[in-house]
Amino acid sequence: MAKMRKRTKFSLIALVIAGLAVAGAAVAIGMGAVALLPQMIAFDIAILSAGVAIGAGVAATSFSISGLVSRKRAQAQSADSVAKMATVGLDKTSKNQNTLIKTKDTSLKAARIFAKASYRLSKFNISPVTYARQRIGATNKQLKYGSKRYVYGLMNDMYSQSGKDGKARKFDKMSQKLERKMEKEDISDVSAFAPRYHVAAEYYNPASMSIKTDERSSVNFNNYQTAQEAKQLFENSIKERYSDENKRRGATVVTIKSRDNDQIKEVSASTNASELVDNIELLALKDYALTAQNIGIDGFPLMVQTQDYKLDGTKKGKMTTMLIKNESQLIARINELNAIVNKTTKQTTKDEEEIPLLTHTVER
């Protein structure tokens, strides 16, 4: 899906340029026709053809730009809505967590905006900002179906909560139809290669009256111990992840894999908070090291790949890769990150610690 959207982006730019070029060329051709054929009928035809071409070029340009603006706006609305749902009840100014806080709960309105914005994005084949875009063993078609079914579920919940049963049933039928399509797709057995534990940050969606995940901050680990550390990290970083600087930010994904042994399970960790990237890399390295210790295979050299993503799931900038050749380099990198994380943690006083947010741990 990401590649398809990348091609769509290039096509959009090309369409805008082509539209303007057609308009300019049409004017030149039209004026040329006037010079060559002074007869009145030729003049009329030239002007008419130039006008039609200009109109077509302007229309193509306008349509392309409006589509881009619509997508960007829907993504921003989605991200802002998730932030409102996730931070409801959190006080941004008081340092006394024992103080009772009265706040206006706008999370239900935010849930409705999120559903509608996600539905608009689905028409461009763009997944919701919180949706997992990569799953080991899943085909692009399965991911596409799963994403749209998720959106239809949001719309169904929204209309059910509003008492609009007819519209709710419409999206429920659409969801069931996709479910049947997904059942016909071949599903690969990837249990031997997929990490065992998945943890993601969660928030409460009042429209569906259920807990939803924000997969921008998530991990796929092989060990319960490190998965629980990730869970705690996400619980204690609500304000960081949904700050004004980060709430509209896509995920930064850190992936660790063996360069020579493809039988060793790769692990990954991601976050949408720029200040937590060191934390998730540290956890991913600790998880990989713990697995190597348990199975007796280290898999060196290791590749530590870091990639930023936009809200629509497309890559942002270039991937950086670090090569860890042996155990001493692995220990050195873990110690280096420990020092960075501990220094950052000491700068946060207990008064500023976050109220825990529910997360979940799923054993695969």
Rosetta blueprint (number, residue, H / E / L):
1 M L
2 A H
3 K H
4 M H
5 R H
6 K H
7 R H
8 T H
9 K H
10 F H
11 S H
12 L H
13 I H
14 A H
15 L H
16 V H
17 I H
18 A H
19 G H
20 L H
21 A H
22 V H
23 A H
24 G H
25 A H
26 A H
27 V H
28 A H
29 I H
30 G H
31 M H
32 G H
33 A H
34 V H
35 A H
36 L H
37 L L
38 P L
39 Q L
40 M H
41 I H
42 A H
43 F H
44 D H
45 I H
46 A H
47 I H
48 L H
49 S H
50 A H
51 G H
52 V H
53 A H
54 I H
55 G H
56 A H
57 G H
58 V H
59 A H
60 A H
61 T H
62 S H
63 F H
64 S H
65 I H
66 S H
67 G H
68 L H
69 V H
70 S H
71 R H
72 K H
73 R H
74 A H
75 Q H
76 A H
77 Q H
78 S H
79 A H
80 D H
81 S H
82 V H
83 A H
84 K H
85 M H
86 A H
87 T H
88 V L
89 G L
90 L L
91 D L
92 K L
93 T L
94 S L
95 K L
96 N L
97 Q L
98 N L
99 T L
100 L L
101 I L
102 K L
103 T L
104 K L
105 D L
106 T L
107 S H
108 L H
109 K H
110 A H
111 A H
112 R H
113 I H
114 F H
115 A H
116 K H
117 A H
118 S H
119 Y H
120 R H
121 L H
122 S H
123 K L
124 F L
125 N L
126 I L
127 S L
128 P L
129 V L
130 T L
131 Y L
132 A L
133 R L
134 Q L
135 R L
136 I L
137 G L
138 A L
139 T L
140 N H
141 K H
142 Q H
143 L H
144 K H
145 Y H
146 G H
147 S H
148 K H
149 R H
150 Y H
151 V H
152 Y H
153 G H
154 L H
155 M H
156 N H
157 D H
158 M H
159 Y H
160 S H
161 Q H
162 S L
163 G L
164 K L
165 D H
166 G H
167 K H
168 A H
169 R H
170 K H
171 F H
172 D H
173 K H
174 M H
175 S H
176 Q H
177 K H
178 L H
179 E H
180 R H
181 K H
182 M H
183 E H
184 K H
185 E L
186 D L
187 I L
188 S L
189 D L
190 V L
191 S L
192 A L
193 F L
194 A L
195 P L
196 R L
197 Y E
198 H E
199 V E
200 A E
201 A E
202 E E
203 Y E
204 Y E
205 N E
206 P L
207 A L
208 S L
209 M L
210 S E
211 I E
212 K E
213 T E
214 D E
215 E E
216 R E
217 S E
218 S E
219 V E
220 N E
221 F E
222 N L
223 N L
224 Y H
225 Q H
226 T H
227 A H
228 Q H
229 E H
230 A H
231 K H
232 Q H
233 L H
234 F H
235 E H
236 N L
237 S L
238 I H
239 K H
240 E H
241 R H
242 Y L
243 S L
244 D L
245 E L
246 N L
247 K L
248 R L
249 R L
250 G L
251 A L
252 T E
253 V E
254 V E
255 T E
256 I E
257 K E
258 S E
259 R L
260 D L
261 N L
262 D L
263 Q L
264 I L
265 K L
266 E L
267 V E
268 S E
269 A E
270 S E
271 T E
272 N L
273 A L
274 S H
275 E H
276 L H
277 V H
278 D H
279 N H
280 I H
281 E H
282 L H
283 L H
284 A H
285 L H
286 K H
287 D H
288 Y H
289 A H
290 L H
291 T H
292 A H
293 Q H
294 N H
295 I H
296 G L
297 I L
298 D L
299 G L
300 F L
301 P L
302 L E
303 M E
304 V E
305 Q E
306 T E
307 Q E
308 D E
309 Y E
310 K L
311 L L
312 D L
313 G L
314 T L
315 K E
316 K E
317 G E
318 K E
319 M E
320 T E
321 T E
322 M E
323 L E
324 I E
325 K L
326 N L
327 E H
328 S H
329 Q H
330 L H
331 I H
332 A H
333 R H
334 I H
335 N H
336 E H
337 L H
338 N H
339 A H
340 I H
341 V H
342 N H
343 K H
344 T H
345 T H
346 K H
347 Q L
348 T L
349 T L
350 K H
351 D H
352 E H
353 E L
354 E L
355 I L
356 P L
357 L L
358 L L
359 T E
360 H E
361 T E
362 V E
363 E E
364 R L
